[in-house]
Amino acid sequence: MTTDIKQRIEAANLEAVKRMNAGDPVLVDVAPAGQVIPGLEDKMILHSGPPISWERMCGAQRGAMTGIALYEGWAQTPSEAIHLLQSGAITFEPNHAHQTVGPMAGTISATMPVWVVENRAFGNRAFCRQVEGRQQFGDYSDGALNGLRLWRDVWAPALRCVLQQGGELPLKPIIAKALQMGDELHNRCVSASSLFANAMAVRLSQAKIPHDALVGTLQYITNHELVFLGLSMAAGKSIADPARGIEYSTVVTAMARNGTDFGIRVSGLGEEWFTAPSPRVQGLYLPGFKEEDAGFDMGDSAITETVGWGGFVLAGATGILGFVGGTPEQAFAYSKEMRQITTTSSANYRMPVFGFEGSPLGIDVRKVVQTGILPIIDTAMAHKEPGHPIIGAGLVRPPLDCFKKALVRFGEQYA
């Protein structure tokens, strides 16, 4: 690689992280997905990770798809739903192709309300569905679908009313404060969720909302420790997207998995996915489940690590270790390690444990391949078979082959 190309790469990478640092995510709406997500059509389900067909989907992804077909009323029974999904009558497309992210299976359809986050620095928008512990993991029971219906019929409309009457909600201050309160904004969003609930509670009480909906929505946002995860994911997507498409940049702009494939995107390589088989998660299981029950890694939530949160700031969020496993010493080492594969530090999101140094920002595929150090990601675990809720949580690293393939393609395109 010539000196000239190296200089171009360095300049391009600095531009990519400059754009990420400038990101200013603001919650502007909670709206039905079909009204706001570009290109989302009827009889279409968006999903996490790279593109995938029904035949290659893991059990949890199939279960979540089945749940959406029932939730939308396209089918009346699970067997009808599966037949419909197999027939090709429903289109499957990745969330990332539509400015969107989704937790675990990530399934989004037209009537499902989504968080709408606008990056005021660049004017782009990103979207994410609600976070819950059942349908997104592949559970398609009535109880799981009732949670989606309450979100659609009660909680999301109330929150939308608040935003319409009381104005938008800046997320950058909440994220910055939560990181200093022990969150990592992926598996641990306790502080951010509390700060969000505090910000919305007074607005809810002042909005013109029926009493039952008001009380129900207050109960929802004040008792849901992961309610902010959907917001942090949409915020992360809105921050990462302006860094896409920069010629010569080797900065990663997305990491996502569908339970079968793990894929990454790189700024200077456009929309192409570089994939390898999705790995197993190492972690802790909820009572009644064991390692043999687990499927492979799944979800778009690694967008948080892509912008420097999640596993990258574990050293400041050691309270999460009781959920995902590991020791404080390991958490500290992970966060230090991530500085070896990133371009810079965040100008906005700082870690007290490192003397308020910014979180590691801008994963560089060259550094990953050169050092062999892979990004560390917090994640939850889904069952390998359809029909189950969350079964555990842990830590995972992407396959090195994703980064090797991207670097080879980069050489073909630029060298």
BALUM-153803 format. One line per field, with one value per residue (C-alpha): residue number from 1; residue in one letter; x, y, z. Coordinates in Angstrom, 3 decimals. Example, Ala and Ser with C-alpha at 12.3 -4.5 7.8 and 13.67 -1.06 7.14 Angstrom:
<senus>
resi (1,2)
resn (A,S)
xx (12.300,13.670)
yy (-4.500,-1.060)
zz (7.800,7.140)
</senus>
This chain:
<senus>
resi (1,2,3,4,5,6,7,8,9,10,11,12,13,14,15,16,17,18,19,20,21,22,23,24,25,26,27,28,29,30,31,32,33,34,35,36,37,38,39,40,41,42,43,44,45,46,47,48,49,50,51,52,53,54,55,56,57,58,59,60,61,62,63,64,65,66,67,68,69,70,71,72,73,74,75,76,77,78,79,80,81,82,83,84,85,86,87,88,89,90,91,92,93,94,95,96,97,98,99,100,101,102,103,104,105,106,107,108,109,110,111,112,113,114,115,116,117,118,119,120,121,122,123,124,125,126,127,128,129,130,131,132,133,134,135,136,137,138,139,140,141,142,143,144,145,146,147,148,149,150,151,152,153,154,155,156,157,158,159,160,161,162,163,164,165,166,167,168,169,170,171,172,173,174,175,176,177,178,179,180,181,182,183,184,185,186,187,188,189,190,191,192,193,194,195,196,197,198,199,200,201,202,203,204,205,206,207,208,209,210,211,212,213,214,215,216,217,218,219,220,221,222,223,224,225,226,227,228,229,230,231,232,233,234,235,236,237,238,239,240,241,242,243,244,245,246,247,248,249,250,251,252,253,254,255,256,257,258,259,260,261,262,263,264,265,266,267,268,269,270,271,272,273,274,275,276,277,278,279,280,281,282,283,284,285,286,287,288,289,290,291,292,293,294,295,296,297,298,299,300,301,302,303,304,305,306,307,308,309,310,311,312,313,314,315,316,317,318,319,320,321,322,323,324,325,326,327,328,329,330,331,332,333,334,335,336,337,338,339,340,341,342,343,344,345,346,347,348,349,350,351,352,353,354,355,356,357,358,359,360,361,362,363,364,365,366,367,368,369,370,371,372,373,374,375,376,377,378,379,380,381,382,383,384,385,386,387,388,389,390,391,392,393,394,395,396,397,398,399,400,401,402,403,404,405,406,407,408,409,410,411,412,413,414,415)
resn (M,T,T,D,I,K,Q,R,I,E,A,A,N,L,E,A,V,K,R,M,N,A,G,D,P,V,L,V,D,V,A,P,A,G,Q,V,I,P,G,L,E,D,K,M,I,L,H,S,G,P,P,I,S,W,E,R,M,C,G,A,Q,R,G,A,M,T,G,I,A,L,Y,E,G,W,A,Q,T,P,S,E,A,I,H,L,L,Q,S,G,A,I,T,F,E,P,N,H,A,H,Q,T,V,G,P,M,A,G,T,I,S,A,T,M,P,V,W,V,V,E,N,R,A,F,G,N,R,A,F,C,R,Q,V,E,G,R,Q,Q,F,G,D,Y,S,D,G,A,L,N,G,L,R,L,W,R,D,V,W,A,P,A,L,R,C,V,L,Q,Q,G,G,E,L,P,L,K,P,I,I,A,K,A,L,Q,M,G,D,E,L,H,N,R,C,V,S,A,S,S,L,F,A,N,A,M,A,V,R,L,S,Q,A,K,I,P,H,D,A,L,V,G,T,L,Q,Y,I,T,N,H,E,L,V,F,L,G,L,S,M,A,A,G,K,S,I,A,D,P,A,R,G,I,E,Y,S,T,V,V,T,A,M,A,R,N,G,T,D,F,G,I,R,V,S,G,L,G,E,E,W,F,T,A,P,S,P,R,V,Q,G,L,Y,L,P,G,F,K,E,E,D,A,G,F,D,M,G,D,S,A,I,T,E,T,V,G,W,G,G,F,V,L,A,G,A,T,G,I,L,G,F,V,G,G,T,P,E,Q,A,F,A,Y,S,K,E,M,R,Q,I,T,T,T,S,S,A,N,Y,R,M,P,V,F,G,F,E,G,S,P,L,G,I,D,V,R,K,V,V,Q,T,G,I,L,P,I,I,D,T,A,M,A,H,K,E,P,G,H,P,I,I,G,A,G,L,V,R,P,P,L,D,C,F,K,K,A,L,V,R,F,G,E,Q,Y,A)
xx (0.000,1.556,2.117,-0.407,-3.152,-2.321,-2.629,-5.976,-7.212,-6.150,-7.837,-10.998,-11.120,-10.716,-13.622,-15.745,-15.166,-15.553,-19.065,-19.800,-18.576,-20.788,-23.913,-26.800,-29.631,-33.055,-36.269,-38.870,-41.716,-43.097,-44.994,-46.314,-43.433,-45.354,-45.777,-42.125,-39.689,-38.649,-39.573,-41.486,-44.471,-47.479,-46.762,-43.101,-41.177,-37.889,-35.390,-32.017,-28.687,-27.695,-30.262,-31.594,-34.219,-36.780,-34.883,-31.718,-33.353,-32.582,-35.366,-35.755,-35.950,-38.627,-40.564,-40.442,-41.598,-44.467,-45.397,-45.501,-47.757,-50.171,-49.844,-50.662,-53.626,-52.190,-52.723,-54.931,-52.847,-49.115,-49.396,-51.143,-48.475,-45.633,-47.266,-47.664,-44.066,-42.779,-44.869,-43.060,-46.193,-44.331,-41.126,-38.151,-35.605,-32.861,-33.569,-30.297,-31.543,-34.270,-32.394,-33.613,-32.362,-34.144,-33.233,-32.642,-34.821,-35.508,-38.847,-40.760,-43.985,-46.113,-48.429,-45.718,-44.785,-41.104,-38.928,-38.038,-34.656,-33.259,-29.563,-29.820,-26.208,-26.909,-30.698,-30.883,-33.377,-33.152,-35.787,-36.050,-38.900,-39.669,-37.510,-39.194,-38.229,-40.570,-41.633,-38.274,-36.703,-39.067,-42.016,-45.283,-47.714,-50.744,-48.977,-46.006,-48.221,-50.296,-47.164,-46.897,-50.563,-50.257,-47.275,-49.275,-52.588,-51.676,-48.046,-46.735,-49.748,-49.408,-45.702,-46.366,-48.941,-46.384,-43.806,-46.352,-47.613,-44.398,-41.765,-38.789,-36.399,-32.597,-30.914,-27.271,-27.390,-29.175,-26.629,-23.648,-25.023,-26.067,-22.569,-21.238,-23.926,-22.886,-24.727,-23.159,-26.381,-26.715,-27.565,-27.555,-29.759,-31.013,-29.810,-30.751,-34.210,-34.690,-33.530,-35.878,-38.801,-38.044,-38.011,-41.305,-43.271,-44.148,-44.898,-47.235,-49.070,-49.562,-50.618,-54.219,-54.276,-57.048,-56.343,-55.992,-53.533,-51.596,-51.243,-50.438,-47.753,-46.200,-46.066,-44.482,-41.662,-40.919,-40.731,-38.934,-35.174,-34.409,-36.894,-33.984,-32.270,-34.553,-33.627,-29.891,-30.034,-31.871,-29.475,-26.491,-27.849,-28.459,-24.868,-23.267,-25.143,-23.534,-20.144,-21.134,-19.806,-16.564,-14.022,-10.943,-12.410,-11.865,-14.168,-16.971,-20.449,-22.580,-22.273,-25.386,-26.408,-29.495,-28.775,-27.205,-24.775,-22.730,-22.138,-20.264,-20.361,-17.413,-17.639,-15.541,-17.226,-20.800,-23.744,-21.988,-22.157,-19.101,-20.344,-19.306,-21.250,-22.728,-20.893,-22.166,-22.558,-20.628,-22.615,-25.167,-28.488,-31.821,-33.213,-34.415,-32.089,-28.615,-25.958,-27.474,-30.664,-29.016,-29.036,-26.310,-25.759,-28.565,-29.664,-28.888,-28.065,-24.313,-24.876,-24.179,-20.649,-20.247,-20.503,-18.401,-20.900,-21.920,-18.990,-16.563,-17.393,-17.747,-15.088,-17.548,-20.538,-19.396,-22.852,-23.841,-21.488,-24.087,-26.185,-23.604,-20.797,-17.142,-15.115,-14.400,-10.795,-11.919,-14.302,-11.485,-9.244,-11.953,-12.342,-8.579,-8.312,-10.906,-8.645,-6.191,-8.671,-10.362,-9.512,-10.058,-11.944,-15.401,-15.595,-18.976,-19.237,-16.645,-15.573,-14.797,-12.862,-10.307,-10.012,-12.974,-11.274,-13.756,-15.069,-13.238,-14.692,-14.328,-13.553,-10.850,-10.896,-7.147,-6.382,-8.693,-6.924,-3.436,-3.872,-6.330,-8.325,-12.039,-14.742,-16.395,-20.192,-22.775,-25.788,-28.765,-29.420,-32.346,-33.392,-32.395,-36.027,-39.025,-41.513,-39.310,-38.601,-35.126,-32.969,-29.843,-27.189,-23.458,-20.531,-19.536,-16.989,-17.523,-15.799,-12.438,-13.384,-15.828,-12.949,-10.557,-13.117,-13.719,-9.990,-9.520,-12.370,-10.922,-7.624,-9.404,-11.323,-8.657,-5.213)
yy (0.000,3.312,6.265,8.257,5.685,5.473,9.238,9.151,6.424,8.370,11.538,9.628,7.933,11.241,12.586,9.549,9.951,13.722,13.117,10.619,13.044,15.755,13.590,15.142,12.603,13.984,12.019,13.658,11.152,7.709,6.699,3.647,2.220,2.296,6.059,6.939,4.203,4.719,1.830,-0.207,-1.716,-3.766,-7.509,-6.715,-7.570,-5.907,-7.962,-7.699,-8.452,-8.955,-10.187,-13.704,-16.048,-18.060,-21.277,-19.996,-18.289,-19.506,-20.739,-17.503,-15.434,-17.739,-17.528,-13.737,-13.674,-15.966,-13.574,-10.603,-12.431,-13.121,-9.602,-8.025,-10.362,-11.839,-15.281,-16.594,-19.536,-20.265,-22.946,-20.512,-17.917,-20.342,-21.428,-17.783,-16.941,-19.944,-19.110,-15.908,-13.781,-11.725,-9.853,-9.912,-7.079,-5.983,-3.079,-1.436,-1.097,1.213,3.533,1.248,-1.073,-3.641,-5.654,-9.417,-10.685,-7.015,-7.681,-4.564,-4.331,-1.430,-0.973,-1.345,2.035,2.944,5.522,8.281,9.880,12.738,13.603,17.387,17.799,16.180,15.990,12.207,10.070,6.573,4.252,1.428,-0.655,-1.129,-3.481,-6.348,-9.816,-12.091,-11.643,-10.218,-13.442,-15.688,-16.085,-15.883,-16.707,-14.514,-13.081,-12.008,-10.452,-8.619,-6.680,-5.525,-4.565,-2.500,-0.707,-0.036,0.916,2.592,3.368,4.579,6.854,8.409,9.068,10.460,12.818,14.020,14.769,16.534,18.687,19.170,19.120,16.937,15.352,15.725,12.370,13.409,14.776,11.643,9.353,11.306,11.381,7.707,6.579,8.349,6.699,3.118,2.358,1.008,1.595,-1.925,-4.533,-2.010,1.054,1.459,5.027,6.151,4.611,6.397,9.709,9.235,8.386,11.478,13.659,12.254,11.925,15.590,15.931,12.957,14.447,17.702,16.128,15.615,11.848,9.647,8.729,4.976,5.521,8.034,5.652,2.675,4.571,5.890,2.347,1.191,3.746,3.741,-0.060,-0.966,-0.884,-1.428,1.069,3.314,0.584,1.257,4.925,4.279,1.994,4.571,7.240,5.064,4.425,8.146,8.877,6.149,6.746,10.108,8.342,5.989,6.296,8.169,7.147,5.420,5.127,1.802,2.711,0.256,1.812,-1.199,-4.544,-6.720,-10.356,-12.399,-15.571,-17.195,-14.607,-11.879,-8.939,-5.650,-2.619,-0.313,3.380,3.295,0.142,1.395,-0.876,-4.227,-6.722,-8.758,-11.841,-14.993,-17.503,-15.928,-17.046,-18.401,-16.055,-16.778,-15.769,-16.590,-18.376,-17.686,-20.467,-23.430,-22.876,-24.150,-23.789,-26.512,-24.429,-21.337,-20.184,-18.083,-14.351,-12.139,-8.508,-5.012,-3.778,-3.890,-0.469,0.690,-0.748,0.661,4.177,3.417,2.282,-1.193,-3.522,-0.709,1.029,-2.043,-0.730,1.952,-0.380,-3.281,-3.617,-5.439,-8.338,-10.012,-10.333,-11.140,-12.721,-11.792,-9.838,-6.110,-6.763,-8.291,-5.392,-2.914,-4.876,-4.993,-1.214,-0.674,-3.241,-1.456,1.597,-0.470,-1.000,2.391,5.673,8.145,8.816,10.302,14.027,13.667,10.392,10.083,7.397,8.494,5.263,6.403,9.953,11.067,10.068,9.636,6.208,4.392,5.475,4.409,0.691,0.384,-2.900,-2.574,-2.453,-5.385,-7.560,-6.354,-6.908,-9.818,-7.935,-8.199,-5.803,-6.930,-6.854,-7.169,-9.142,-11.227,-14.837,-16.409,-20.055,-22.129,-23.144,-20.871,-20.023,-18.936,-15.614,-14.428,-17.208,-15.322,-12.726,-12.544,-11.289,-12.106,-11.111,-10.995,-13.512,-12.241,-13.320,-10.397,-7.951,-9.933,-10.028,-6.301,-5.549,-7.727,-5.926,-2.594,-3.535,-4.556,-1.300,1.200,-0.312)
zz (0.000,-1.060,1.253,-0.779,-0.189,3.505,3.794,2.017,4.366,7.444,6.183,5.286,8.679,10.471,8.456,9.379,13.118,12.832,11.512,14.279,16.921,15.477,15.746,17.662,18.093,19.029,19.633,17.399,17.149,17.941,14.802,12.930,10.934,7.658,7.969,8.528,7.447,3.805,1.540,4.124,2.347,3.358,3.569,4.284,7.442,8.244,10.228,11.921,10.313,6.675,4.083,4.655,3.238,5.209,4.455,6.166,9.146,12.639,14.914,16.875,13.681,12.280,15.533,15.485,11.851,12.784,15.570,13.196,10.743,13.613,15.054,11.677,11.176,8.000,9.560,12.347,13.537,13.746,11.060,8.721,9.448,8.707,5.451,4.417,5.314,3.370,0.303,-0.619,-0.152,2.467,1.651,4.032,4.021,6.449,8.785,7.798,4.207,5.515,7.948,10.731,13.460,15.595,18.713,18.442,15.536,14.878,13.197,12.122,10.107,8.940,11.944,14.580,16.118,16.072,17.782,15.298,15.993,13.929,13.809,13.858,12.726,9.347,9.056,8.661,10.559,12.039,13.479,16.003,17.364,21.056,23.120,24.952,26.115,24.203,20.571,19.458,20.767,18.795,21.177,19.205,22.035,22.756,25.791,23.680,21.011,23.603,24.519,20.891,20.856,24.036,22.518,19.344,20.943,24.242,25.070,21.702,20.973,24.453,23.961,20.507,21.967,24.509,21.824,19.637,22.508,24.483,21.771,20.889,23.393,22.941,23.595,23.647,27.225,28.476,26.826,28.155,31.690,31.682,30.677,33.762,35.915,35.127,31.879,28.712,26.673,25.317,27.930,30.776,30.221,33.794,34.234,30.737,31.073,34.408,32.963,30.011,32.307,34.419,31.320,30.043,33.296,33.758,30.059,30.271,33.230,31.311,28.012,26.986,27.385,28.819,32.443,31.854,29.009,31.109,34.060,31.842,29.942,33.144,34.488,31.239,31.081,34.825,35.157,31.936,32.576,28.886,27.457,26.423,24.400,21.433,21.711,22.025,18.986,16.884,18.145,17.244,13.768,13.235,14.328,12.179,8.920,8.012,8.132,5.301,1.773,2.468,-0.154,1.270,4.776,6.568,9.469,10.272,9.957,10.951,12.726,12.649,12.861,12.076,14.038,10.964,9.585,11.234,8.884,8.864,6.584,5.945,5.088,1.925,0.626,0.523,1.290,0.813,3.673,4.615,6.401,8.226,10.351,13.473,16.637,19.931,22.870,26.068,29.123,31.793,31.376,32.988,35.215,33.204,30.242,29.393,26.710,24.507,24.199,22.755,19.170,17.592,18.010,16.690,16.458,15.169,18.673,17.973,16.423,19.994,19.869,16.348,17.798,20.893,23.533,24.719,25.219,24.439,27.736,29.952,32.322,33.427,33.620,35.778,37.298,34.117,34.835,37.036,33.867,31.173,33.225,33.626,36.171,36.674,35.675,32.385,31.756,32.290,29.905,27.216,27.215,27.034,24.250,22.105,21.943,19.896,17.037,16.883,15.189,18.020,21.246,21.539,22.102,23.814,25.710,28.449,30.919,34.512,35.119,32.493,33.813,31.696,28.466,25.625,24.683,21.836,18.486,14.869,14.445,11.758,9.809,9.184,12.909,13.615,11.044,11.995,15.737,15.689,18.338,17.659,18.913,22.150,22.125,24.902,23.814,24.874,23.944,22.116,22.008,19.000,18.487,17.792,20.522,23.428,25.215,26.267,27.752,28.877,28.079,27.568,25.524,21.967,19.336,15.554,13.273,12.045,8.521,8.239,8.624,6.421,3.597,3.913,3.807,0.716,-1.034,0.020,-1.594,-4.793,-4.939,-3.949,-4.373)
</senus>
